[in-house]
Amino acid sequence: MTGKSKTFNTRVNCYECKHFYVTWDAQLPRGCRAFGFKSAMLPSIVVKQSSGTPCMKFVKKEHKGRNG
């Protein structure tokens, strides 16, 4: 046993996070408001590669219902 949690290798889906946004920058089209950076890759991948741990700032978006 490695001591890591079962969720350690679980990929964080930035598209479902309220901090994720799409930028106007063609070179760096994905951004994270929580960490304050833009990237060519999904922010969760950058965080995992940089820190070795999954993103700890993920907050699931609240989807509002559509009225016709």
CHARMM internal coordinates of N, CA and C (Angstrom, degrees):
IC EDIT
DIST 1 N 1 CA 1.4643
DIST 1 CA 1 C 1.5305
ANGL 1 N 1 CA 1 C 109.30
DIST 1 C 2 N 1.3202
ANGL 1 CA 1 C 2 N 115.85
DIHE 1 N 1 CA 1 C 2 N 138.25
DIST 2 N 2 CA 1.4561
ANGL 1 C 2 N 2 CA 120.53
DIHE 1 CA 1 C 2 N 2 CA -175.38
DIST 2 CA 2 C 1.5199
ANGL 2 N 2 CA 2 C 113.54
DIHE 1 C 2 N 2 CA 2 C -90.18
DIST 2 C 3 N 1.3332
ANGL 2 CA 2 C 3 N 117.72
DIHE 2 N 2 CA 2 C 3 N -15.66
DIST 3 N 3 CA 1.4512
ANGL 2 C 3 N 3 CA 119.85
DIHE 2 CA 2 C 3 N 3 CA -178.89
DIST 3 CA 3 C 1.5201
ANGL 3 N 3 CA 3 C 112.71
DIHE 2 C 3 N 3 CA 3 C 89.66
DIST 3 C 4 N 1.3366
ANGL 3 CA 3 C 4 N 116.71
DIHE 3 N 3 CA 3 C 4 N -3.70
DIST 4 N 4 CA 1.4568
ANGL 3 C 4 N 4 CA 120.20
DIHE 3 CA 3 C 4 N 4 CA 178.91
DIST 4 CA 4 C 1.5271
ANGL 4 N 4 CA 4 C 109.70
DIHE 3 C 4 N 4 CA 4 C -85.73
DIST 4 C 5 N 1.3257
ANGL 4 CA 4 C 5 N 117.16
DIHE 4 N 4 CA 4 C 5 N 150.03
DIST 5 N 5 CA 1.4549
ANGL 4 C 5 N 5 CA 120.34
DIHE 4 CA 4 C 5 N 5 CA 179.37
DIST 5 CA 5 C 1.5227
ANGL 5 N 5 CA 5 C 110.62
DIHE 4 C 5 N 5 CA 5 C -71.04
DIST 5 C 6 N 1.3206
ANGL 5 CA 5 C 6 N 116.33
DIHE 5 N 5 CA 5 C 6 N 162.95
DIST 6 N 6 CA 1.4634
ANGL 5 C 6 N 6 CA 121.00
DIHE 5 CA 5 C 6 N 6 CA 178.67
DIST 6 CA 6 C 1.5184
ANGL 6 N 6 CA 6 C 111.75
DIHE 5 C 6 N 6 CA 6 C -62.53
DIST 6 C 7 N 1.3079
ANGL 6 CA 6 C 7 N 118.06
DIHE 6 N 6 CA 6 C 7 N -26.73
DIST 7 N 7 CA 1.4624
ANGL 6 C 7 N 7 CA 122.06
DIHE 6 CA 6 C 7 N 7 CA -178.30
DIST 7 CA 7 C 1.5186
ANGL 7 N 7 CA 7 C 112.97
DIHE 6 C 7 N 7 CA 7 C -87.05
DIST 7 C 8 N 1.3403
ANGL 7 CA 7 C 8 N 118.01
DIHE 7 N 7 CA 7 C 8 N -0.96
DIST 8 N 8 CA 1.4610
ANGL 7 C 8 N 8 CA 121.00
DIHE 7 CA 7 C 8 N 8 CA -176.54
DIST 8 CA 8 C 1.5237
ANGL 8 N 8 CA 8 C 111.77
DIHE 7 C 8 N 8 CA 8 C -58.06
DIST 8 C 9 N 1.3260
ANGL 8 CA 8 C 9 N 117.99
DIHE 8 N 8 CA 8 C 9 N -41.01
DIST 9 N 9 CA 1.4598
ANGL 8 C 9 N 9 CA 121.63
DIHE 8 CA 8 C 9 N 9 CA -178.53
DIST 9 CA 9 C 1.5286
ANGL 9 N 9 CA 9 C 113.10
DIHE 8 C 9 N 9 CA 9 C -94.97
DIST 9 C 10 N 1.3195
ANGL 9 CA 9 C 10 N 117.49
DIHE 9 N 9 CA 9 C 10 N 7.00
DIST 10 N 10 CA 1.4526
ANGL 9 C 10 N 10 CA 121.02
DIHE 9 CA 9 C 10 N 10 CA 178.48
DIST 10 CA 10 C 1.5233
ANGL 10 N 10 CA 10 C 109.40
DIHE 9 C 10 N 10 CA 10 C -76.85
DIST 10 C 11 N 1.3259
ANGL 10 CA 10 C 11 N 116.48
DIHE 10 N 10 CA 10 C 11 N 128.59
DIST 11 N 11 CA 1.4582
ANGL 10 C 11 N 11 CA 120.82
DIHE 10 CA 10 C 11 N 11 CA -179.03
DIST 11 CA 11 C 1.5276
ANGL 11 N 11 CA 11 C 110.25
DIHE 10 C 11 N 11 CA 11 C -77.40
DIST 11 C 12 N 1.3010
ANGL 11 CA 11 C 12 N 115.95
DIHE 11 N 11 CA 11 C 12 N 132.14
DIST 12 N 12 CA 1.4572
ANGL 11 C 12 N 12 CA 122.18
DIHE 11 CA 11 C 12 N 12 CA 176.85
DIST 12 CA 12 C 1.5289
ANGL 12 N 12 CA 12 C 107.62
DIHE 11 C 12 N 12 CA 12 C -82.70
DIST 12 C 13 N 1.3230
ANGL 12 CA 12 C 13 N 117.14
DIHE 12 N 12 CA 12 C 13 N 129.04
DIST 13 N 13 CA 1.4597
ANGL 12 C 13 N 13 CA 121.87
DIHE 12 CA 12 C 13 N 13 CA -179.06
DIST 13 CA 13 C 1.5256
ANGL 13 N 13 CA 13 C 109.71
DIHE 12 C 13 N 13 CA 13 C -91.36
DIST 13 C 14 N 1.3116
ANGL 13 CA 13 C 14 N 116.35
DIHE 13 N 13 CA 13 C 14 N 99.70
DIST 14 N 14 CA 1.4651
ANGL 13 C 14 N 14 CA 121.44
DIHE 13 CA 13 C 14 N 14 CA -178.28
DIST 14 CA 14 C 1.5287
ANGL 14 N 14 CA 14 C 112.71
DIHE 13 C 14 N 14 CA 14 C -58.94
DIST 14 C 15 N 1.3139
ANGL 14 CA 14 C 15 N 116.51
DIHE 14 N 14 CA 14 C 15 N -31.74
DIST 15 N 15 CA 1.4654
ANGL 14 C 15 N 15 CA 119.94
DIHE 14 CA 14 C 15 N 15 CA -178.22
DIST 15 CA 15 C 1.5298
ANGL 15 N 15 CA 15 C 111.98
DIHE 14 C 15 N 15 CA 15 C -63.96
DIST 15 C 16 N 1.3242
ANGL 15 CA 15 C 16 N 117.13
DIHE 15 N 15 CA 15 C 16 N -18.29
DIST 16 N 16 CA 1.4620
ANGL 15 C 16 N 16 CA 121.27
DIHE 15 CA 15 C 16 N 16 CA 177.97
DIST 16 CA 16 C 1.5256
ANGL 16 N 16 CA 16 C 112.38
DIHE 15 C 16 N 16 CA 16 C -100.85
DIST 16 C 17 N 1.3307
ANGL 16 CA 16 C 17 N 117.42
DIHE 16 N 16 CA 16 C 17 N 6.05
DIST 17 N 17 CA 1.4623
ANGL 16 C 17 N 17 CA 121.77
DIHE 16 CA 16 C 17 N 17 CA -176.71
DIST 17 CA 17 C 1.5307
ANGL 17 N 17 CA 17 C 111.32
DIHE 16 C 17 N 17 CA 17 C -99.75
DIST 17 C 18 N 1.3162
ANGL 17 CA 17 C 18 N 117.12
DIHE 17 N 17 CA 17 C 18 N 139.09
DIST 18 N 18 CA 1.4636
ANGL 17 C 18 N 18 CA 120.55
DIHE 17 CA 17 C 18 N 18 CA -179.02
DIST 18 CA 18 C 1.5237
ANGL 18 N 18 CA 18 C 112.49
DIHE 17 C 18 N 18 CA 18 C -70.58
DIST 18 C 19 N 1.3275
ANGL 18 CA 18 C 19 N 119.04
DIHE 18 N 18 CA 18 C 19 N -17.13
DIST 19 N 19 CA 1.4586
ANGL 18 C 19 N 19 CA 122.09
DIHE 18 CA 18 C 19 N 19 CA -179.76
DIST 19 CA 19 C 1.5256
ANGL 19 N 19 CA 19 C 113.35
DIHE 18 C 19 N 19 CA 19 C -85.91
DIST 19 C 20 N 1.3362
ANGL 19 CA 19 C 20 N 117.20
DIHE 19 N 19 CA 19 C 20 N -13.99
DIST 20 N 20 CA 1.4552
ANGL 19 C 20 N 20 CA 121.75
DIHE 19 CA 19 C 20 N 20 CA -178.01
DIST 20 CA 20 C 1.5230
ANGL 20 N 20 CA 20 C 110.77
DIHE 19 C 20 N 20 CA 20 C -77.62
DIST 20 C 21 N 1.3359
ANGL 20 CA 20 C 21 N 116.62
DIHE 20 N 20 CA 20 C 21 N 141.91
DIST 21 N 21 CA 1.4585
ANGL 20 C 21 N 21 CA 121.06
DIHE 20 CA 20 C 21 N 21 CA 173.83
DIST 21 CA 21 C 1.5219
ANGL 21 N 21 CA 21 C 110.40
DIHE 20 C 21 N 21 CA 21 C -148.98
DIST 21 C 22 N 1.3298
ANGL 21 CA 21 C 22 N 115.36
DIHE 21 N 21 CA 21 C 22 N 157.80
DIST 22 N 22 CA 1.4603
ANGL 21 C 22 N 22 CA 122.00
DIHE 21 CA 21 C 22 N 22 CA 176.69
DIST 22 CA 22 C 1.5182
ANGL 22 N 22 CA 22 C 107.14
DIHE 21 C 22 N 22 CA 22 C -96.94
DIST 22 C 23 N 1.3252
ANGL 22 CA 22 C 23 N 116.48
DIHE 22 N 22 CA 22 C 23 N 130.69
DIST 23 N 23 CA 1.4625
ANGL 22 C 23 N 23 CA 121.42
DIHE 22 CA 22 C 23 N 23 CA -177.29
DIST 23 CA 23 C 1.5192
ANGL 23 N 23 CA 23 C 110.88
DIHE 22 C 23 N 23 CA 23 C -94.64
DIST 23 C 24 N 1.3089
ANGL 23 CA 23 C 24 N 116.65
DIHE 23 N 23 CA 23 C 24 N 172.46
DIST 24 N 24 CA 1.4651
ANGL 23 C 24 N 24 CA 122.61
DIHE 23 CA 23 C 24 N 24 CA 174.37
DIST 24 CA 24 C 1.5246
ANGL 24 N 24 CA 24 C 111.14
DIHE 23 C 24 N 24 CA 24 C -90.44
DIST 24 C 25 N 1.3051
ANGL 24 CA 24 C 25 N 117.27
DIHE 24 N 24 CA 24 C 25 N -3.58
DIST 25 N 25 CA 1.4596
ANGL 24 C 25 N 25 CA 123.13
DIHE 24 CA 24 C 25 N 25 CA -177.18
DIST 25 CA 25 C 1.5280
ANGL 25 N 25 CA 25 C 110.04
DIHE 24 C 25 N 25 CA 25 C -83.79
DIST 25 C 26 N 1.3302
ANGL 25 CA 25 C 26 N 117.45
DIHE 25 N 25 CA 25 C 26 N 112.93
DIST 26 N 26 CA 1.4633
ANGL 25 C 26 N 26 CA 121.61
DIHE 25 CA 25 C 26 N 26 CA -178.11
DIST 26 CA 26 C 1.5309
ANGL 26 N 26 CA 26 C 112.17
DIHE 25 C 26 N 26 CA 26 C -63.73
DIST 26 C 27 N 1.3292
ANGL 26 CA 26 C 27 N 117.67
DIHE 26 N 26 CA 26 C 27 N -28.91
DIST 27 N 27 CA 1.4625
ANGL 26 C 27 N 27 CA 121.65
DIHE 26 CA 26 C 27 N 27 CA 179.17
DIST 27 CA 27 C 1.5381
ANGL 27 N 27 CA 27 C 112.02
DIHE 26 C 27 N 27 CA 27 C -78.08
DIST 27 C 28 N 1.3216
ANGL 27 CA 27 C 28 N 115.83
DIHE 27 N 27 CA 27 C 28 N -32.07
DIST 28 N 28 CA 1.4693
ANGL 27 C 28 N 28 CA 122.21
DIHE 27 CA 27 C 28 N 28 CA -177.69
DIST 28 CA 28 C 1.5304
ANGL 28 N 28 CA 28 C 108.96
DIHE 27 C 28 N 28 CA 28 C -131.23
DIST 28 C 29 N 1.3298
ANGL 28 CA 28 C 29 N 117.65
DIHE 28 N 28 CA 28 C 29 N 75.19
DIST 29 N 29 CA 1.4637
ANGL 28 C 29 N 29 CA 120.89
DIHE 28 CA 28 C 29 N 29 CA -170.62
DIST 29 CA 29 C 1.5263
ANGL 29 N 29 CA 29 C 117.04
DIHE 28 C 29 N 29 CA 29 C -79.45
DIST 29 C 30 N 1.3304
ANGL 29 CA 29 C 30 N 118.43
DIHE 29 N 29 CA 29 C 30 N -8.21
DIST 30 N 30 CA 1.4632
ANGL 29 C 30 N 30 CA 120.92
DIHE 29 CA 29 C 30 N 30 CA -177.31
DIST 30 CA 30 C 1.5224
ANGL 30 N 30 CA 30 C 110.17
DIHE 29 C 30 N 30 CA 30 C -120.59
DIST 30 C 31 N 1.3361
ANGL 30 CA 30 C 31 N 115.63
DIHE 30 N 30 CA 30 C 31 N 137.24
DIST 31 N 31 CA 1.4562
ANGL 30 C 31 N 31 CA 119.18
DIHE 30 CA 30 C 31 N 31 CA -177.85
DIST 31 CA 31 C 1.5087
ANGL 31 N 31 CA 31 C 113.46
DIHE 30 C 31 N 31 CA 31 C -132.56
DIST 31 C 32 N 1.3268
ANGL 31 CA 31 C 32 N 115.03
DIHE 31 N 31 CA 31 C 32 N 159.39
DIST 32 N 32 CA 1.4616
ANGL 31 C 32 N 32 CA 122.45
DIHE 31 CA 31 C 32 N 32 CA 175.96
DIST 32 CA 32 C 1.5200
ANGL 32 N 32 CA 32 C 108.25
DIHE 31 C 32 N 32 CA 32 C -127.52
DIST 32 C 33 N 1.3171
ANGL 32 CA 32 C 33 N 116.37
DIHE 32 N 32 CA 32 C 33 N 116.73
DIST 33 N 33 CA 1.4628
ANGL 32 C 33 N 33 CA 120.40
DIHE 32 CA 32 C 33 N 33 CA 179.14
DIST 33 CA 33 C 1.5289
ANGL 33 N 33 CA 33 C 111.73
DIHE 32 C 33 N 33 CA 33 C -72.53
DIST 33 C 34 N 1.3208
ANGL 33 CA 33 C 34 N 117.34
DIHE 33 N 33 CA 33 C 34 N -31.32
DIST 34 N 34 CA 1.4666
ANGL 33 C 34 N 34 CA 120.78
DIHE 33 CA 33 C 34 N 34 CA -178.58
DIST 34 CA 34 C 1.5247
ANGL 34 N 34 CA 34 C 111.30
DIHE 33 C 34 N 34 CA 34 C -65.05
DIST 34 C 35 N 1.3318
ANGL 34 CA 34 C 35 N 117.35
DIHE 34 N 34 CA 34 C 35 N -42.22
DIST 35 N 35 CA 1.4586
ANGL 34 C 35 N 35 CA 121.04
DIHE 34 CA 34 C 35 N 35 CA -179.62
DIST 35 CA 35 C 1.5228
ANGL 35 N 35 CA 35 C 112.43
DIHE 34 C 35 N 35 CA 35 C -97.06
DIST 35 C 36 N 1.3273
ANGL 35 CA 35 C 36 N 117.45
DIHE 35 N 35 CA 35 C 36 N -13.81
DIST 36 N 36 CA 1.4573
ANGL 35 C 36 N 36 CA 120.91
DIHE 35 CA 35 C 36 N 36 CA 175.74
DIST 36 CA 36 C 1.5179
ANGL 36 N 36 CA 36 C 115.19
DIHE 35 C 36 N 36 CA 36 C 73.30
DIST 36 C 37 N 1.3329
ANGL 36 CA 36 C 37 N 117.30
DIHE 36 N 36 CA 36 C 37 N 42.65
DIST 37 N 37 CA 1.4574
ANGL 36 C 37 N 37 CA 118.98
DIHE 36 CA 36 C 37 N 37 CA 176.81
DIST 37 CA 37 C 1.5233
ANGL 37 N 37 CA 37 C 111.64
DIHE 36 C 37 N 37 CA 37 C -141.92
DIST 37 C 38 N 1.3395
ANGL 37 CA 37 C 38 N 115.21
DIHE 37 N 37 CA 37 C 38 N 162.01
DIST 38 N 38 CA 1.4574
ANGL 37 C 38 N 38 CA 123.85
DIHE 37 CA 37 C 38 N 38 CA 174.59
DIST 38 CA 38 C 1.5190
ANGL 38 N 38 CA 38 C 107.64
DIHE 37 C 38 N 38 CA 38 C -116.19
DIST 38 C 39 N 1.3419
ANGL 38 CA 38 C 39 N 116.30
DIHE 38 N 38 CA 38 C 39 N 152.87
DIST 39 N 39 CA 1.4538
ANGL 38 C 39 N 39 CA 120.06
DIHE 38 CA 38 C 39 N 39 CA -176.20
DIST 39 CA 39 C 1.5204
ANGL 39 N 39 CA 39 C 110.93
DIHE 38 C 39 N 39 CA 39 C -154.29
DIST 39 C 40 N 1.3303
ANGL 39 CA 39 C 40 N 115.81
DIHE 39 N 39 CA 39 C 40 N 159.43
DIST 40 N 40 CA 1.4556
ANGL 39 C 40 N 40 CA 120.84
DIHE 39 CA 39 C 40 N 40 CA 172.82
DIST 40 CA 40 C 1.5358
ANGL 40 N 40 CA 40 C 109.54
DIHE 39 C 40 N 40 CA 40 C -77.73
DIST 40 C 41 N 1.3300
ANGL 40 CA 40 C 41 N 116.42
DIHE 40 N 40 CA 40 C 41 N -28.28
DIST 41 N 41 CA 1.4638
ANGL 40 C 41 N 41 CA 122.03
DIHE 40 CA 40 C 41 N 41 CA 179.14
DIST 41 CA 41 C 1.5282
ANGL 41 N 41 CA 41 C 109.59
DIHE 40 C 41 N 41 CA 41 C -96.75
DIST 41 C 42 N 1.3289
ANGL 41 CA 41 C 42 N 115.87
DIHE 41 N 41 CA 41 C 42 N 169.16
DIST 42 N 42 CA 1.4574
ANGL 41 C 42 N 42 CA 119.13
DIHE 41 CA 41 C 42 N 42 CA 173.43
DIST 42 CA 42 C 1.5226
ANGL 42 N 42 CA 42 C 108.96
DIHE 41 C 42 N 42 CA 42 C -62.57
DIST 42 C 43 N 1.3178
ANGL 42 CA 42 C 43 N 117.65
DIHE 42 N 42 CA 42 C 43 N 137.16
DIST 43 N 43 CA 1.4628
ANGL 42 C 43 N 43 CA 120.51
DIHE 42 CA 42 C 43 N 43 CA -178.71
DIST 43 CA 43 C 1.5315
ANGL 43 N 43 CA 43 C 114.04
DIHE 42 C 43 N 43 CA 43 C -54.87
DIST 43 C 44 N 1.3215
ANGL 43 CA 43 C 44 N 117.57
DIHE 43 N 43 CA 43 C 44 N -35.76
DIST 44 N 44 CA 1.4692
ANGL 43 C 44 N 44 CA 119.45
DIHE 43 CA 43 C 44 N 44 CA -179.37
DIST 44 CA 44 C 1.5258
ANGL 44 N 44 CA 44 C 111.52
DIHE 43 C 44 N 44 CA 44 C -63.26
DIST 44 C 45 N 1.3245
ANGL 44 CA 44 C 45 N 117.11
DIHE 44 N 44 CA 44 C 45 N -32.63
DIST 45 N 45 CA 1.4694
ANGL 44 C 45 N 45 CA 120.70
DIHE 44 CA 44 C 45 N 45 CA 177.89
DIST 45 CA 45 C 1.5243
ANGL 45 N 45 CA 45 C 110.03
DIHE 44 C 45 N 45 CA 45 C -70.59
DIST 45 C 46 N 1.3291
ANGL 45 CA 45 C 46 N 116.72
DIHE 45 N 45 CA 45 C 46 N -41.52
DIST 46 N 46 CA 1.4649
ANGL 45 C 46 N 46 CA 120.96
DIHE 45 CA 45 C 46 N 46 CA 177.87
DIST 46 CA 46 C 1.5234
ANGL 46 N 46 CA 46 C 110.24
DIHE 45 C 46 N 46 CA 46 C -62.04
DIST 46 C 47 N 1.3203
ANGL 46 CA 46 C 47 N 117.35
DIHE 46 N 46 CA 46 C 47 N -44.10
DIST 47 N 47 CA 1.4675
ANGL 46 C 47 N 47 CA 121.67
DIHE 46 CA 46 C 47 N 47 CA 179.74
DIST 47 CA 47 C 1.5230
ANGL 47 N 47 CA 47 C 110.06
DIHE 46 C 47 N 47 CA 47 C -62.06
DIST 47 C 48 N 1.3346
ANGL 47 CA 47 C 48 N 117.26
DIHE 47 N 47 CA 47 C 48 N -45.41
DIST 48 N 48 CA 1.4731
ANGL 47 C 48 N 48 CA 121.17
DIHE 47 CA 47 C 48 N 48 CA -179.23
DIST 48 CA 48 C 1.5290
ANGL 48 N 48 CA 48 C 110.57
DIHE 47 C 48 N 48 CA 48 C -62.92
DIST 48 C 49 N 1.3405
ANGL 48 CA 48 C 49 N 117.05
DIHE 48 N 48 CA 48 C 49 N -43.08
DIST 49 N 49 CA 1.4645
ANGL 48 C 49 N 49 CA 120.45
DIHE 48 CA 48 C 49 N 49 CA 179.91
DIST 49 CA 49 C 1.5289
ANGL 49 N 49 CA 49 C 111.64
DIHE 48 C 49 N 49 CA 49 C -67.85
DIST 49 C 50 N 1.3262
ANGL 49 CA 49 C 50 N 116.95
DIHE 49 N 49 CA 49 C 50 N -36.42
DIST 50 N 50 CA 1.4670
ANGL 49 C 50 N 50 CA 121.08
DIHE 49 CA 49 C 50 N 50 CA -176.91
DIST 50 CA 50 C 1.5240
ANGL 50 N 50 CA 50 C 112.82
DIHE 49 C 50 N 50 CA 50 C -76.44
DIST 50 C 51 N 1.3312
ANGL 50 CA 50 C 51 N 115.87
DIHE 50 N 50 CA 50 C 51 N -43.07
DIST 51 N 51 CA 1.4609
ANGL 50 C 51 N 51 CA 119.61
DIHE 50 CA 50 C 51 N 51 CA -173.07
DIST 51 CA 51 C 1.5195
ANGL 51 N 51 CA 51 C 114.07
DIHE 50 C 51 N 51 CA 51 C -103.04
DIST 51 C 52 N 1.3320
ANGL 51 CA 51 C 52 N 116.12
DIHE 51 N 51 CA 51 C 52 N -20.44
DIST 52 N 52 CA 1.4606
ANGL 51 C 52 N 52 CA 119.41
DIHE 51 CA 51 C 52 N 52 CA -176.51
DIST 52 CA 52 C 1.5135
ANGL 52 N 52 CA 52 C 113.77
DIHE 51 C 52 N 52 CA 52 C 84.03
DIST 52 C 53 N 1.3370
ANGL 52 CA 52 C 53 N 116.49
DIHE 52 N 52 CA 52 C 53 N -1.17
DIST 53 N 53 CA 1.4655
ANGL 52 C 53 N 53 CA 120.78
DIHE 52 CA 52 C 53 N 53 CA 178.61
DIST 53 CA 53 C 1.5228
ANGL 53 N 53 CA 53 C 109.60
DIHE 52 C 53 N 53 CA 53 C -125.36
DIST 53 C 54 N 1.3379
ANGL 53 CA 53 C 54 N 117.50
DIHE 53 N 53 CA 53 C 54 N 155.07
DIST 54 N 54 CA 1.4657
ANGL 53 C 54 N 54 CA 120.11
DIHE 53 CA 53 C 54 N 54 CA 177.44
DIST 54 CA 54 C 1.5261
ANGL 54 N 54 CA 54 C 111.21
DIHE 53 C 54 N 54 CA 54 C -64.12
DIST 54 C 55 N 1.3038
ANGL 54 CA 54 C 55 N 116.59
DIHE 54 N 54 CA 54 C 55 N 158.34
DIST 55 N 55 CA 1.4611
ANGL 54 C 55 N 55 CA 122.18
DIHE 54 CA 54 C 55 N 55 CA 178.92
DIST 55 CA 55 C 1.5229
ANGL 55 N 55 CA 55 C 110.45
DIHE 54 C 55 N 55 CA 55 C -58.49
DIST 55 C 56 N 1.3172
ANGL 55 CA 55 C 56 N 115.65
DIHE 55 N 55 CA 55 C 56 N 127.92
DIST 56 N 56 CA 1.4632
ANGL 55 C 56 N 56 CA 120.81
DIHE 55 CA 55 C 56 N 56 CA -179.21
DIST 56 CA 56 C 1.5261
ANGL 56 N 56 CA 56 C 112.28
DIHE 55 C 56 N 56 CA 56 C -100.41
DIST 56 C 57 N 1.3434
ANGL 56 CA 56 C 57 N 116.61
DIHE 56 N 56 CA 56 C 57 N 2.06
DIST 57 N 57 CA 1.4658
ANGL 56 C 57 N 57 CA 119.80
DIHE 56 CA 56 C 57 N 57 CA -178.37
DIST 57 CA 57 C 1.5194
ANGL 57 N 57 CA 57 C 112.38
DIHE 56 C 57 N 57 CA 57 C -106.20
DIST 57 C 58 N 1.3278
ANGL 57 CA 57 C 58 N 117.44
DIHE 57 N 57 CA 57 C 58 N 10.51
DIST 58 N 58 CA 1.4604
ANGL 57 C 58 N 58 CA 121.29
DIHE 57 CA 57 C 58 N 58 CA 179.21
DIST 58 CA 58 C 1.5237
ANGL 58 N 58 CA 58 C 110.66
DIHE 57 C 58 N 58 CA 58 C -63.23
DIST 58 C 59 N 1.3373
ANGL 58 CA 58 C 59 N 115.47
DIHE 58 N 58 CA 58 C 59 N 129.02
DIST 59 N 59 CA 1.4616
ANGL 58 C 59 N 59 CA 122.41
DIHE 58 CA 58 C 59 N 59 CA 174.46
DIST 59 CA 59 C 1.5198
ANGL 59 N 59 CA 59 C 106.68
DIHE 58 C 59 N 59 CA 59 C -133.63
DIST 59 C 60 N 1.3213
ANGL 59 CA 59 C 60 N 116.82
DIHE 59 N 59 CA 59 C 60 N 117.83
DIST 60 N 60 CA 1.4607
ANGL 59 C 60 N 60 CA 121.17
DIHE 59 CA 59 C 60 N 60 CA -177.24
DIST 60 CA 60 C 1.5260
ANGL 60 N 60 CA 60 C 110.61
DIHE 59 C 60 N 60 CA 60 C -61.89
DIST 60 C 61 N 1.3416
ANGL 60 CA 60 C 61 N 115.06
DIHE 60 N 60 CA 60 C 61 N 134.24
DIST 61 N 61 CA 1.4645
ANGL 60 C 61 N 61 CA 121.02
DIHE 60 CA 60 C 61 N 61 CA 178.50
DIST 61 CA 61 C 1.5206
ANGL 61 N 61 CA 61 C 110.15
DIHE 60 C 61 N 61 CA 61 C -64.07
DIST 61 C 62 N 1.3240
ANGL 61 CA 61 C 62 N 115.22
DIHE 61 N 61 CA 61 C 62 N 147.51
DIST 62 N 62 CA 1.4597
ANGL 61 C 62 N 62 CA 121.07
DIHE 61 CA 61 C 62 N 62 CA 172.59
DIST 62 CA 62 C 1.5121
ANGL 62 N 62 CA 62 C 107.11
DIHE 61 C 62 N 62 CA 62 C -94.17
DIST 62 C 63 N 1.3274
ANGL 62 CA 62 C 63 N 115.58
DIHE 62 N 62 CA 62 C 63 N 116.62
DIST 63 N 63 CA 1.4580
ANGL 62 C 63 N 63 CA 119.59
DIHE 62 CA 62 C 63 N 63 CA 179.39
DIST 63 CA 63 C 1.5190
ANGL 63 N 63 CA 63 C 109.10
DIHE 62 C 63 N 63 CA 63 C -90.49
DIST 63 C 64 N 1.3172
ANGL 63 CA 63 C 64 N 115.46
DIHE 63 N 63 CA 63 C 64 N 125.49
DIST 64 N 64 CA 1.4593
ANGL 63 C 64 N 64 CA 120.97
DIHE 63 CA 63 C 64 N 64 CA 179.46
DIST 64 CA 64 C 1.5163
ANGL 64 N 64 CA 64 C 108.88
DIHE 63 C 64 N 64 CA 64 C -93.93
DIST 64 C 65 N 1.3095
ANGL 64 CA 64 C 65 N 116.85
DIHE 64 N 64 CA 64 C 65 N 142.36
DIST 65 N 65 CA 1.4566
ANGL 64 C 65 N 65 CA 121.81
DIHE 64 CA 64 C 65 N 65 CA 179.50
DIST 65 CA 65 C 1.5201
ANGL 65 N 65 CA 65 C 111.61
DIHE 64 C 65 N 65 CA 65 C -66.87
DIST 65 C 66 N 1.3041
ANGL 65 CA 65 C 66 N 115.54
DIHE 65 N 65 CA 65 C 66 N 152.07
DIST 66 N 66 CA 1.4759
ANGL 65 C 66 N 66 CA 120.50
DIHE 65 CA 65 C 66 N 66 CA 179.14
DIST 66 CA 66 C 1.5250
ANGL 66 N 66 CA 66 C 109.27
DIHE 65 C 66 N 66 CA 66 C -100.15
DIST 66 C 67 N 1.3073
ANGL 66 CA 66 C 67 N 115.36
DIHE 66 N 66 CA 66 C 67 N 137.06
DIST 67 N 67 CA 1.4658
ANGL 66 C 67 N 67 CA 121.46
DIHE 66 CA 66 C 67 N 67 CA 178.25
DIST 67 CA 67 C 1.5198
ANGL 67 N 67 CA 67 C 109.58
DIHE 66 C 67 N 67 CA 67 C -107.41
DIST 67 C 68 N 1.3575
ANGL 67 CA 67 C 68 N 114.85
DIHE 67 N 67 CA 67 C 68 N 90.39
DIST 68 N 68 CA 1.4475
ANGL 67 C 68 N 68 CA 123.15
DIHE 67 CA 67 C 68 N 68 CA 174.37
DIST 68 CA 68 C 1.4366
ANGL 68 N 68 CA 68 C 117.01
DIHE 67 C 68 N 68 CA 68 C 47.01
END
COOR INIT
IC SEED 1 N 1 CA 1 C
IC BUILD
